[in-house]
């Protein structure tokens, strides 16, 4: 693993444990085992590190969802796969999702922040499109506002970062199954 990647990985761990606002560059340097100046060699600020931690995972989620939307399966299957893709990102190996969703972040890099915001906006729009397409097919409840339904599902799934314990009694596959069933039954009105 390159030093840059090691810094990002350790920073994600510290952000997840302490929160972004309470994490200093010194904390990140200590986690890597280098001096603070060594972190500054690779990154200008904690915000730059934060964006580098969050953006790849966010882009990956968007690309996965776009692929699901293009697939030739039923709307219900697309919904299940979209839920699975989103919740799989809470796998303990992916600290980035927890960091991204746990708190508001104040970042100075306007270009990267705009890129992240566009990615999240596109991701949200894909969820709205998924719901609307299912309604058009007659599979999902047409009485629901697609945007409200999509944002409700995202809120439900994003809250997992607040309570999920990888060592707890419920696994990510079980959560995927439960949330998929709740989403599908709520959307179909069954």
ZIPE-V91055 format. One line per field, one symbol per residue. burial: I if it has 24 or more other C-alpha atoms within 12 Angstrom, else O. A space follows every 10 residues. Layout:
BEGIN
burial->???
END
This chain:
BEGIN
burial->OOOOOOIIII IIIIIIOOII OOIIIIIIIO IIOOOOOOIO OOIOIIIIII IIIIIIIIII IIOIIIOIIO OOOOIIOIII IIIIIIIIII IOOIIIIIII IIOOIOIOOO OOOOOIIOII OOIIIIIIII IIIIIOOOII IOOOOIOOII IIIIOIIIII IOOOOOOOOO OIOOIIOOII IOIIOIIIOO
END
